[in-house]
Amino acid sequence: MTHPKPWLATYEALGQDWFNIPELPEKTLSDYVRDNARQYGERTALVYFGVRTSYALLDLQADQLANVLRAQGCKAGDVLAIQLPNSPQYVLGMVAAARLGMVVTSVSALLTPPEVIAQSIDANVKALLTLDALWGAMGEKLTQAIPSLQLAIVSTMTEMLPGMPNATPASAKMDNVTVVGLLEALQTASTERVTDPVSIDRVLYLQYTGGTTGKAKGAQLTSRNLFINNVQANVFYGYRQGMETVASAFPFFHIGGAAVLFNAIRTASTFLVVADPRNIEQMCKEMKENTPTVIAAVPALFQMLVADERFRALDFSQLRIVVSGAAPFSEEEIKRLENVVGKGLFCEVYGMTETSPVQTLNPAQKFKPGFVGIPLPGTDLLIVDAETGTEELPVGEAGEIIVAGPQVMQGYLAAAEANAKSLRERDGKIWMYTGDIGFLDKEGYLKICDRSKDMLIVGGYKVFSVEVEGKLAELPFVAMSAVVGRPDTQRVGNDVVQVYIQRRPGTLLSEAEQREAVVDYCRANMAPYKVPKEIFFVDAIPLTSVGKIDKKALRAAG
């Protein structure tokens, strides 16, 4: 079958050229900050609880932190783990690491110690930038369990705010790990400029994801991957250099949050840092004092904002773009949002960590409800049969979505089997097999029919059933379990995590005690959004004719 590229006519109608990707400068994240400090030194880079950090100050502090890291033995290729909520310190850590050619791996602040340890060992983490509360709760466990860890830099949520206390520890040693307070380290650090040459083809970001199999793996993304994706999407966003004010509550440890941040820095925008996406008061206060031109969020947050009178009272006269992603957004909810912020501004993106992350974009200029848009410039997309992944399917027929383009990752870290499954060569290109099912219409718009097999979305985060099931198997009374999801009627596009459990015979615990044990064990070993909310005990979990768990039957029963 000849690959038709049905989106080409849509591009022509939009006055764009799918074949033409705008030129990408040979710049890393560090280079963009350095250049912005030269050209827009006094422009505000970050706003955090009303406190402004200029590009000149961000550049200076990045040199200071890079010198701290270097003095502690960190060098190009070493891995810095950042485990912080959204904060200026998070941004600073990323820029300083990029300045040295280090690799950043984001560690969700929601992860439990076993999850943090597993990711850190896999990534071979050398340095950790973390929060005082998190370090106090798990520091001893981490220093004992992560052989590669040599440095911990501890921060507080308030230390970058004038007049607020600095509670980070003085320099110390813990199990051969040097522990320093961030603010103290910056105050005594060298301000010498760090000018190490760093290629944009070096891995900058090691982002962990369940991919299409559920087991967390590190997707290796270079500066080229990340910034070319910004440039591709910007064909539709139209960010203006040095003129945008971006409000986003996407967490930085999520690839979506990182992508929005990178695009803001790339274009010398002002970024409103929201520490807690549920803190509607802070987000609205920042937007009231800094009129946004761009707002990016997940559908659940947009719903919360629209329901809040403080958001509805804001000035949206300068707003140009509203971006939604990470979960489906219903047409009804989009209309509610547009009634507040204005029409013709909303666009929706679809992607995954492995593609830096955007693959398709539903442009505000030609928005099609119910679809997730057309492939970005230079992003090729095919629908293939889900069984073998080899047969190209025609327009209108659903199958597995595969994509190729300059934003596709370099591969998973030390995961040859997963790489062979997810990255396959076809027609001289490397294609990412997404595991998602969808189809293209005659205008080239993509419709998602089903999410990746057995994957749930909770609050915009992915929950993979195999991970939860593997953890439940450690409980002595669990013979077999199956995790499925039902649509969350309170939050459109989200799931409620359900688990069906087949028990071992002879257990002495009552059903109530078993239910409590399941919840307690999951809370201790998994992030909160992964913990099952509905637990069902069954005599036998249904199996298919080939002996696999029949989740289709369980979903039908639920």
TAVENRA-V219435 format. One record per pair of residues at least 4 apart in sequence whose ideal C-beta (glycine too) atoms are under 7 Angstrom apart, sorted by the first residue. I is the first residue (numbers start at 1). GAP is how many residues later the second one is. If there is no record, write none. Layout:
i = <I;I>
gap = <GAP;GAP>
This chain:
i = <1;3;3;4;6;6;6;6;6;7;7;7;7;7;8;8;9;9;10;10;10;10;10;11;11;11;13;14;14;14;16;18;20;21;21;21;21;21;22;22;24;24;24;24;26;27;27;27;28;28;28;28;28;29;29;29;29;29;29;29;29;30;30;30;30;30;30;31;32;32;32;33;33;33;33;33;33;33;34;34;35;36;36;36;37;37;37;37;40;40;40;41;41;41;42;42;43;43;43;43;43;44;44;44;45;45;45;45;45;45;46;46;46;46;46;46;47;47;47;47;47;47;48;48;48;48;49;49;50;51;51;51;53;53;53;54;55;55;56;57;58;58;58;59;60;60;61;61;61;62;62;62;62;62;63;63;63;63;63;64;64;64;64;65;65;65;65;65;66;66;66;66;66;67;67;67;67;67;68;68;68;69;69;69;69;70;70;72;72;73;74;74;74;74;74;75;76;76;76;76;76;77;77;78;78;78;79;79;79;79;79;79;79;79;80;80;80;80;80;80;81;81;81;81;81;81;82;82;82;82;82;82;82;83;83;83;83;83;83;83;84;84;84;84;84;84;84;85;85;85;85;86;86;86;86;86;86;87;87;87;88;88;88;89;89;89;89;89;90;90;91;91;92;93;93;94;94;95;96;97;97;98;98;99;99;100;100;101;101;101;103;103;103;104;104;104;105;105;105;105;105;105;106;106;106;107;107;107;107;108;108;109;109;110;110;110;111;111;111;112;112;112;112;113;113;113;114;114;115;115;115;116;116;116;117;117;117;117;118;119;119;119;120;120;120;121;122;122;123;123;123;124;125;125;125;126;126;126;126;127;127;127;128;128;129;129;130;130;130;130;131;131;131;132;132;132;132;132;132;133;134;135;135;135;138;139;139;139;140;141;142;142;143;143;143;143;144;149;150;150;151;151;152;152;153;153;153;154;154;154;154;154;155;155;155;156;156;156;157;158;158;159;159;159;159;159;166;166;168;168;168;168;169;169;170;170;171;171;172;173;174;180;180;181;182;183;184;185;198;200;200;200;201;201;202;202;203;203;203;203;204;204;204;204;205;205;205;206;206;206;207;207;207;207;207;208;208;208;209;209;209;209;209;210;210;210;210;210;210;211;211;211;211;211;212;212;212;212;212;213;214;214;214;214;215;215;217;217;217;217;218;218;219;219;219;219;220;220;220;220;221;221;221;221;222;223;224;224;225;225;225;225;226;226;226;227;227;227;228;228;228;229;229;229;229;229;230;230;230;230;230;232;232;232;232;232;233;233;233;233;234;234;234;235;236;236;236;237;239;239;239;239;240;241;241;242;244;244;244;244;245;245;245;245;245;245;245;246;246;246;246;246;246;246;246;247;247;247;247;247;247;247;248;248;248;248;249;249;249;249;249;250;250;250;250;250;250;251;251;252;252;252;255;255;255;256;256;256;256;257;258;259;259;259;260;260;261;261;262;263;264;264;270;272;272;272;274;274;274;274;275;277;279;280;280;280;280;280;280;281;282;283;284;284;284;284;284;285;286;287;287;288;291;291;292;293;293;293;294;294;295;295;296;297;297;297;298;298;298;298;298;299;299;299;299;299;299;299;299;300;300;300;300;300;301;302;302;302;303;303;304;305;306;306;306;306;308;309;312;316;316;319;319;319;320;321;321;321;322;322;322;322;323;323;324;324;325;325;326;327;327;327;327;328;329;329;329;329;330;330;331;331;331;332;333;333;334;334;334;335;337;337;338;338;338;341;344;345;346;346;347;347;347;347;347;348;348;348;349;349;349;350;350;350;350;350;350;351;351;351;351;352;352;353;354;354;354;355;355;355;355;355;356;358;359;359;359;359;359;360;360;360;360;360;360;361;361;361;362;362;362;362;362;363;363;368;370;371;371;371;372;372;373;373;374;374;375;375;375;378;378;379;379;380;380;380;380;381;381;381;382;382;383;383;383;383;383;383;383;384;384;384;384;384;384;384;384;385;385;385;385;385;386;386;386;389;389;393;393;395;395;395;396;396;397;398;398;398;398;399;400;400;400;400;401;401;401;402;402;402;402;403;403;403;403;404;404;404;404;408;408;411;411;412;412;415;416;417;418;419;422;422;423;423;424;424;425;426;435;435;436;436;436;437;437;438;438;438;438;439;439;440;440;440;441;441;451;451;454;454;454;454;455;455;456;456;456;456;457;457;457;457;458;458;458;458;458;459;459;461;463;463;463;463;465;465;465;466;467;468;468;468;468;468;468;469;469;469;469;471;471;471;472;472;472;472;473;473;475;475;475;477;477;477;477;477;478;478;479;479;479;480;480;481;481;481;482;482;482;482;482;483;483;483;483;484;484;484;484;484;485;485;485;485;486;486;486;486;487;488;488;488;496;496;497;497;497;497;498;498;498;498;499;499;500;500;500;500;501;501;502;502;502;503;503;509;509;509;511;511;512;513;514;515;515;516;517;518;518;518;519;519;520;521;522;522;522;522;523;526;526;541;542;542;542;543;543;543;543;544;544;550;551;552;553;554>
gap = <391;379;389;391;389;434;436;437;438;4;11;367;368;437;4;10;4;434;4;356;364;433;434;5;6;7;353;349;351;352;219;359;357;207;210;211;356;357;209;213;200;203;204;207;174;4;5;173;70;170;172;176;195;4;65;66;69;175;194;233;236;4;32;65;68;69;168;4;4;233;234;4;22;25;26;29;62;232;4;25;4;4;19;232;4;18;19;22;15;202;228;13;14;15;12;14;11;12;199;225;227;8;10;226;8;9;10;13;225;226;7;12;42;45;225;227;5;223;225;226;239;243;39;40;112;225;112;233;239;109;110;111;4;5;35;4;4;213;4;4;4;34;37;4;4;131;4;31;125;4;30;33;34;37;4;128;129;130;131;4;122;125;127;4;27;28;31;121;4;30;33;34;128;4;122;123;125;127;4;117;121;5;27;31;58;4;30;79;106;77;4;26;28;52;53;25;24;25;26;120;122;24;26;24;48;49;23;24;26;44;45;46;47;127;13;17;22;24;47;49;24;26;39;42;44;47;8;11;12;22;24;25;47;24;26;33;45;47;48;51;5;6;25;45;46;47;71;24;72;190;191;4;165;166;187;188;189;70;186;188;4;72;185;4;40;66;71;93;4;162;4;170;4;4;36;4;10;4;4;5;7;100;106;95;97;94;96;95;97;101;100;101;103;100;101;102;14;18;20;101;103;113;101;146;147;4;9;12;146;145;419;22;25;417;418;419;4;5;416;412;413;414;415;4;25;28;4;411;4;411;412;4;22;26;4;25;28;29;4;4;89;97;5;26;29;25;96;291;83;95;290;24;21;23;24;22;23;24;25;23;24;26;21;24;24;26;4;5;22;24;4;24;26;4;22;23;24;35;36;4;4;4;17;19;4;4;13;35;4;4;4;7;6;31;32;34;31;28;27;28;26;27;25;27;27;29;32;14;15;25;27;28;4;13;27;10;11;12;118;6;7;5;7;9;23;24;15;17;13;14;15;16;10;12;11;14;8;9;7;5;5;4;5;4;4;4;4;4;4;22;23;24;21;23;20;21;17;18;19;207;17;18;19;22;16;21;53;12;14;207;11;12;14;48;146;8;9;10;7;8;10;144;145;4;5;6;252;254;257;6;143;201;207;211;210;221;222;223;240;205;250;251;252;253;251;252;195;196;198;201;194;195;134;135;190;193;189;190;191;193;4;5;135;188;188;4;4;182;4;131;182;184;4;36;130;4;35;39;4;178;179;4;30;127;129;178;4;29;32;33;36;144;145;146;147;175;4;125;128;143;4;5;29;142;111;125;127;84;5;24;28;30;4;26;27;26;23;25;49;50;24;25;27;45;46;47;48;14;18;23;24;25;26;46;48;25;36;39;40;45;47;48;9;12;48;49;25;28;34;48;52;4;6;7;10;46;47;6;26;5;6;9;4;98;102;4;69;70;101;4;4;4;98;99;4;36;4;10;4;4;5;7;20;14;15;18;5;8;9;12;4;24;4;4;24;25;28;30;31;4;4;4;4;24;26;27;30;4;4;5;27;26;24;27;27;25;26;27;26;27;24;27;27;4;5;27;26;27;28;29;162;4;25;28;29;30;34;193;194;4;159;160;191;194;4;4;22;35;4;30;4;6;5;30;31;34;4;4;28;25;26;22;23;26;25;24;26;43;15;19;23;24;24;26;5;24;23;24;134;130;133;166;167;165;4;5;19;164;4;162;4;38;39;4;4;159;4;12;35;4;4;9;4;5;8;4;20;19;18;21;14;15;16;17;20;14;24;25;9;12;24;9;10;22;23;96;98;4;6;7;8;5;82;4;54;55;78;4;48;52;53;77;51;18;16;17;20;22;44;12;13;14;15;16;86;12;13;15;5;6;9;10;11;4;10;77;77;74;75;76;74;76;72;73;70;71;4;5;6;27;28;24;26;23;24;25;49;20;22;65;10;20;10;14;16;18;55;56;57;5;6;7;8;9;15;16;18;4;5;6;8;14;13;14;51;11;44;4;6;45;46;47;43;45;42;39;40;41;51;38;33;34;35;37;33;35;37;29;30;31;32;5;28;29;31;4;25;26;27;22;24;8;12;6;7;4;4;4;4;4;10;11;7;9;7;9;5;5;17;18;12;15;16;12;13;8;9;10;11;8;10;4;5;6;4;6;4;6;10;11;12;97;7;9;7;29;39;41;5;36;37;38;5;36;37;39;71;35;70;68;5;34;66;67;4;18;19;4;4;4;15;31;58;62;64;4;12;13;14;51;54;55;6;9;27;46;5;8;42;43;46;26;27;30;32;37;23;25;23;24;25;22;61;18;19;20;18;59;67;69;72;14;15;16;49;14;67;70;71;74;10;11;12;13;9;10;12;72;8;6;7;8;37;38;33;34;35;36;34;36;38;60;33;36;36;38;41;54;34;36;36;38;39;4;34;4;5;8;4;26;4;4;4;4;20;4;4;4;14;17;4;12;4;4;4;8;9;10;8;4;5;8;8;11;12;4;5;6;7;4;6;4;4;4;4;4>
